[in-house]
């Protein structure tokens, strides 16, 4: 069975697919339509033997722990993968950094009225399993739908990348000695012509395509942090990278230091959907989804971005990357312990 297109024009096409749902409905027939996930417990949200494709995930959570969005961990496994193909805090997977709610609407991810939605298609040929682990000290009340199609077999299975998602954090990034020094209009300027000290968003091996990320920064001192260039090193190619950007706000489809500093925005493919201060301090979140312009690789992809110009800004950088690729994938770095995932507190209290 071939997967369907999401095009409106293709909706009329009849296909041999079966519609399925795994959800938290009350098996007793009552109205307790939710999981009660105790501290330390792992719940299996969905497991299926055979071919299919996850088409939509909806979740809403109640928990007394105000940082539960970073303490609950979502993992997904496709076609017998021994290590997760998706591994991220629940909030970050759905586009929410810093364990904070921020209303936004993009094409693949949305958050509104405490509802988290994901529309990334996630095909599998033999098996799928989705779990969530509660690493909070409080019970999580977890409502969910996982909507998926099943097929007798997945046509072109070897031509369909498996969905991957990875969360990373560098806290703090540090100011490093530049690769050299130059002169710009009579001013001494830091130079970066290797990218070796950049913040790494994704380091993947295999054949596939990268489809986007959100990056979340928390800065202790005033000063514009958006001069960091994005760099995509494809298939092990040497410097300079084939795709070299001009600044962080440019990669996220903004411009000119986001001059309207009090304005957040959200579009289908890009957004600056969360900020705490207009002076560039505090917490900020931006997303960019490559739906119409995925970045292809046949052997490997290293996507990194400067933290400030030539890596001159110290702060808390975290990211969630989304991509499709062949199996097996390069094992992810060891997932940070819960105390290494928590955001800095608000209001200048114990922030740094």
C-alpha positions as CSV (number, residue, x, y, z in Angstrom):
1,X,0.0,0.0,0.0
2,X,1.3,3.5,-0.9
3,X,0.9,6.2,1.7
4,X,-1.5,9.0,0.8
5,X,-0.6,12.6,0.0
6,X,-1.7,15.4,2.3
7,X,-2.7,17.5,-0.7
8,X,-6.3,18.7,-0.8
9,X,-6.4,17.6,-4.5
10,X,-5.5,14.1,-3.5
11,X,-8.1,13.6,-0.8
12,X,-10.6,12.1,-3.3
13,X,-8.2,9.2,-4.1
14,X,-9.4,5.9,-2.7
15,X,-6.8,3.8,-0.9
16,X,-6.6,0.4,0.7
17,X,-5.8,1.7,4.2
18,X,-7.4,0.9,7.6
19,X,-7.9,3.7,10.1
20,X,-6.8,3.0,13.7
21,X,-6.5,4.9,16.9
22,X,-4.6,4.2,20.2
23,X,-5.9,6.5,22.9
24,X,-6.4,6.9,26.7
25,X,-10.1,6.0,26.7
26,X,-11.5,4.5,29.9
27,X,-11.6,0.7,29.4
28,X,-14.1,0.4,32.2
29,X,-16.7,2.4,30.2
30,X,-16.5,5.3,32.6
31,X,-15.2,8.8,31.9
32,X,-11.7,8.5,33.4
33,X,-10.3,8.8,29.8
34,X,-6.7,9.3,30.8
35,X,-3.5,7.6,32.0
36,X,-2.3,8.2,35.5
37,X,1.5,7.9,35.0
38,X,3.2,7.6,38.3
39,X,6.7,8.9,39.0
40,X,9.3,6.6,37.3
41,X,6.7,4.8,35.3
42,X,6.8,4.2,31.5
43,X,3.5,4.0,29.7
44,X,3.2,2.5,26.2
45,X,0.9,4.8,24.2
46,X,0.8,2.7,21.0
47,X,2.3,-0.5,19.7
48,X,1.5,-2.2,16.4
49,X,2.9,-5.2,14.5
50,X,2.8,-4.8,10.7
51,X,2.9,-1.9,8.3
52,X,1.4,1.5,8.8
53,X,1.8,5.2,9.3
54,X,1.1,7.4,12.3
55,X,-0.8,10.4,10.9
56,X,-1.6,12.5,14.0
57,X,-0.8,12.7,17.7
58,X,-2.8,14.8,20.2
59,X,-1.9,15.1,23.9
60,X,-2.9,17.2,26.9
61,X,-1.4,16.8,30.3
62,X,-2.2,17.8,33.9
63,X,0.6,17.6,36.5
64,X,1.3,19.5,39.7
65,X,5.0,19.8,38.7
66,X,5.4,23.1,36.8
67,X,8.3,21.7,34.9
68,X,6.6,18.5,33.7
69,X,7.0,19.4,30.1
70,X,10.8,18.8,30.4
71,X,10.4,15.9,32.9
72,X,8.2,13.7,30.7
73,X,10.1,11.9,28.0
74,X,8.6,10.8,24.7
75,X,10.3,7.9,22.7
76,X,9.4,6.2,19.5
77,X,10.8,3.1,17.9
78,X,10.3,2.0,14.2
79,X,10.8,-1.5,12.6
80,X,12.8,-3.1,15.4
81,X,15.1,-0.3,16.2
82,X,16.9,-1.1,19.5
83,X,17.5,2.5,20.4
84,X,14.9,5.3,20.1
85,X,14.3,7.0,16.7
86,X,12.5,9.8,18.6
87,X,13.8,10.9,22.0
88,X,12.8,14.3,23.5
89,X,11.0,15.9,26.4
90,X,7.3,15.9,25.7
91,X,7.1,19.7,25.6
92,X,10.1,20.1,23.3
93,X,8.8,17.4,20.9
94,X,5.6,19.4,20.4
95,X,7.5,22.7,19.9
96,X,7.5,24.1,23.5
97,X,11.0,25.0,24.8
98,X,11.9,26.0,28.4
99,X,9.0,23.9,29.8
100,X,6.8,26.9,29.1
101,X,3.5,27.1,27.2
102,X,3.4,29.3,24.2
103,X,0.5,29.4,21.7
104,X,1.6,28.9,18.1
105,X,0.3,27.3,14.9
106,X,2.7,25.8,12.4
107,X,2.0,23.2,9.7
108,X,3.4,20.1,11.5
109,X,3.0,21.3,15.2
110,X,0.5,23.4,17.1
111,X,-0.2,24.3,20.7
112,X,-3.4,26.0,21.8
113,X,-5.5,25.8,24.9
114,X,-3.3,23.2,26.6
115,X,-3.6,20.9,23.6
116,X,-0.4,19.6,21.8
117,X,-0.8,18.4,18.2
118,X,1.7,16.8,15.8
119,X,1.0,16.1,12.1
120,X,4.3,14.7,11.0
121,X,3.7,11.4,9.1
122,X,5.6,8.5,10.6
123,X,5.7,5.4,8.3
124,X,6.7,2.0,9.4
125,X,7.0,-1.4,7.6
126,X,7.0,-4.0,10.4
127,X,6.5,-2.5,13.9
128,X,5.9,0.7,15.8
129,X,6.1,1.5,19.5
130,X,5.6,4.9,21.3
131,X,6.2,5.3,25.0
132,X,6.3,8.2,27.5
133,X,8.3,8.1,30.8
134,X,7.5,10.2,33.8
135,X,10.7,11.5,35.5
136,X,8.8,14.0,37.6
137,X,8.1,13.5,41.3
138,X,4.4,14.0,40.6
139,X,1.8,11.8,38.9
140,X,1.0,12.9,35.3
141,X,-2.5,12.9,34.1
142,X,-2.0,12.1,30.4
143,X,-4.7,12.2,27.7
144,X,-3.8,11.2,24.2
145,X,-4.8,10.0,20.7
146,X,-2.3,8.4,18.3
147,X,-4.1,8.1,15.0
148,X,-2.6,5.8,12.4
149,X,-3.2,3.9,9.2
150,X,-2.4,0.2,8.7
151,X,-1.7,-1.5,5.4
152,X,-1.1,-5.1,4.2
153,X,2.4,-3.9,3.3
154,X,4.2,-0.6,2.8
155,X,5.0,0.0,-0.8
156,X,8.4,1.5,-1.5
157,X,9.3,0.9,2.1
158,X,13.0,1.3,1.3
159,X,12.2,4.7,-0.3
160,X,10.4,6.1,2.8
161,X,12.6,7.5,5.5
162,X,11.7,6.8,9.1
163,X,10.8,9.8,11.2
164,X,13.4,10.9,13.7
165,X,13.5,13.6,16.4
166,X,16.3,14.4,18.8
167,X,16.7,16.9,21.7
168,X,20.0,18.4,22.5
169,X,21.3,21.0,25.0
170,X,24.5,22.9,25.7
171,X,24.4,24.7,29.0
172,X,26.2,27.0,29.0
173,X,27.7,27.6,25.7
174,X,31.1,29.3,26.3
175,X,32.9,32.1,24.5
176,X,35.8,30.4,22.6
177,X,38.9,31.7,21.0
178,X,38.0,32.4,17.3
179,X,39.7,30.7,14.4
180,X,41.4,34.1,13.6
181,X,41.0,37.8,13.6
182,X,40.1,40.2,10.8
183,X,39.4,43.9,10.2
184,X,35.9,45.2,9.4
185,X,35.6,48.9,8.9
186,X,38.5,49.5,11.2
187,X,37.1,47.2,13.9
188,X,38.8,44.0,15.0
189,X,36.5,41.1,14.1
190,X,36.3,37.5,15.2
191,X,36.6,34.9,12.4
192,X,35.1,31.5,12.1
193,X,36.3,29.4,9.1
194,X,35.9,25.8,10.5
195,X,32.6,25.7,12.5
196,X,34.2,23.4,15.0
197,X,32.9,25.3,18.1
198,X,29.4,25.8,16.8
199,X,26.3,24.6,18.7
200,X,25.4,21.2,17.1
201,X,21.7,20.8,16.3
202,X,21.9,17.5,14.3
203,X,24.6,14.9,13.6
204,X,23.1,12.2,11.5
205,X,24.5,9.3,9.4
206,X,22.6,7.5,6.6
207,X,20.4,8.7,3.7
208,X,17.6,11.1,4.5
209,X,16.4,14.7,4.7
210,X,16.2,17.2,7.5
211,X,12.8,18.8,7.9
212,X,13.3,21.4,10.6
213,X,13.9,22.3,14.2
214,X,13.2,24.8,17.0
215,X,16.0,26.4,19.0
216,X,15.5,27.7,22.5
217,X,18.0,30.1,24.1
218,X,18.2,31.6,27.6
219,X,20.6,34.5,28.0
220,X,21.9,36.0,31.3
221,X,23.0,39.4,30.0
222,X,21.7,41.9,27.4
223,X,23.1,41.9,23.9
224,X,21.9,40.6,20.5
225,X,22.6,36.9,20.2
226,X,21.3,36.4,16.7
227,X,24.4,36.8,14.5
228,X,25.1,33.1,14.6
229,X,25.4,31.6,11.1
230,X,23.7,28.3,10.3
231,X,26.0,25.7,8.6
232,X,25.0,22.4,6.9
233,X,27.9,20.1,6.3
234,X,26.4,17.4,3.9
235,X,27.9,14.0,3.3
236,X,31.2,14.8,5.0
237,X,32.1,17.6,2.6
238,X,34.9,19.9,3.8
239,X,34.7,23.6,4.6
240,X,33.0,25.7,3.4
241,X,29.6,24.0,4.0
242,X,27.4,23.8,0.9
243,X,24.6,25.6,2.8
244,X,26.1,28.6,4.8
245,X,23.7,31.1,6.3
246,X,24.0,34.8,7.4
247,X,22.6,34.9,10.9
248,X,20.3,33.1,13.3
249,X,17.3,35.4,12.7
250,X,17.8,34.9,8.9
251,X,17.7,31.1,9.2
252,X,14.4,31.5,11.1
253,X,13.1,33.7,8.3
254,X,13.2,36.9,10.3
255,X,15.5,39.9,9.7
256,X,17.1,43.0,11.2
257,X,17.4,41.8,14.8
258,X,13.6,41.3,14.9
259,X,13.2,45.1,15.2
260,X,9.7,44.8,16.6
261,X,11.0,43.4,19.8
262,X,7.7,43.0,21.6
263,X,6.1,41.0,18.8
264,X,6.0,37.2,18.6
265,X,4.8,35.5,15.4
266,X,3.9,32.1,14.0
267,X,3.5,31.0,10.4
268,X,3.1,27.5,8.8
269,X,6.9,27.2,8.3
270,X,8.6,29.6,10.7
271,X,8.1,31.6,13.8
272,X,9.4,33.4,16.8
273,X,6.8,32.1,19.2
274,X,8.1,32.7,22.7
275,X,10.1,35.5,24.4
276,X,10.3,36.8,27.9
277,X,12.2,40.1,27.4
278,X,12.6,42.7,24.7
279,X,16.3,43.4,25.5
280,X,17.4,39.9,24.2
281,X,17.9,38.5,27.7
282,X,15.9,35.7,29.1
283,X,14.1,32.9,27.2
284,X,13.4,32.9,23.5
285,X,12.1,30.2,21.1
286,X,12.1,30.1,17.3
287,X,11.2,27.4,14.8
288,X,11.9,26.7,11.1
289,X,10.3,23.8,9.2
290,X,11.6,22.7,5.9
291,X,8.4,21.3,4.5
292,X,8.8,22.7,1.0
293,X,12.6,22.8,1.1
294,X,14.0,19.7,2.9
295,X,17.7,19.4,3.1
296,X,18.9,16.1,1.6
297,X,21.8,14.0,2.5
298,X,23.0,10.6,1.2
299,X,25.7,9.7,3.7
300,X,25.6,12.2,6.6
301,X,24.4,15.6,7.8
302,X,26.0,17.8,10.4
303,X,23.9,20.9,11.1
304,X,25.4,23.4,13.5
305,X,24.9,27.1,14.2
306,X,27.1,29.7,15.8
307,X,26.1,30.9,19.3
308,X,26.5,34.5,18.5
309,X,28.9,35.7,15.8
310,X,31.9,33.3,15.7
311,X,30.6,31.8,19.0
312,X,30.9,34.9,21.2
313,X,27.7,34.4,23.3
314,X,27.4,32.5,26.5
315,X,24.0,31.1,27.4
316,X,21.7,28.1,27.5
317,X,21.1,26.7,24.0
318,X,18.8,23.7,23.4
319,X,17.2,22.4,20.3
320,X,14.8,19.8,18.9
321,X,15.6,18.5,15.4
322,X,13.2,16.6,13.1
323,X,14.3,14.5,10.1
324,X,13.6,11.4,8.0
325,X,16.3,8.8,7.2
326,X,17.1,5.2,6.5
327,X,17.6,2.6,9.3
328,X,19.7,2.0,11.3
329,X,20.5,5.5,12.5
330,X,23.5,6.8,14.3
331,X,22.9,6.2,18.1
332,X,21.9,9.4,19.9
333,X,24.1,10.9,22.6
334,X,23.2,9.7,26.1
335,X,19.9,11.4,27.0
336,X,20.5,14.0,29.7
337,X,19.4,13.2,33.3
338,X,16.3,15.1,34.4
339,X,18.3,17.6,36.5
340,X,20.3,18.4,33.3
341,X,17.2,19.2,31.3
342,X,15.5,21.7,33.6
343,X,15.3,25.4,32.5
344,X,16.6,28.3,34.5
345,X,14.1,29.8,36.9
346,X,12.2,33.0,36.2
347,X,12.7,36.5,37.6
348,X,16.4,36.5,38.0
349,X,16.2,33.9,40.9
350,X,18.8,31.2,40.5
351,X,18.9,31.8,36.8
352,X,22.6,31.3,36.4
